[in-house]
Amino acid sequence: MIRDHVAANLVVEPDDFEYAPFAQKGGLGKVHQLFGNELNRIIEELNGALAA
């Protein structure tokens, strides 16, 4: 789902996880559960790599 979102939007923001299709899979709460305190770092790295 993240791949498809990036292909359409070129960036990922934490708020994006509150919208479809992420919301149907648990939204931002589920993402925090999966990635914990690393979430912001992962998003920053992902967006940095996409911008390069």
Secondary structure, 3 states (H helix, E strand, C coil): CHHHHHHHHCCCCHHHHHCCCCHHHCHHHHHHHHHHHHHHHHHHHHHHHHHC
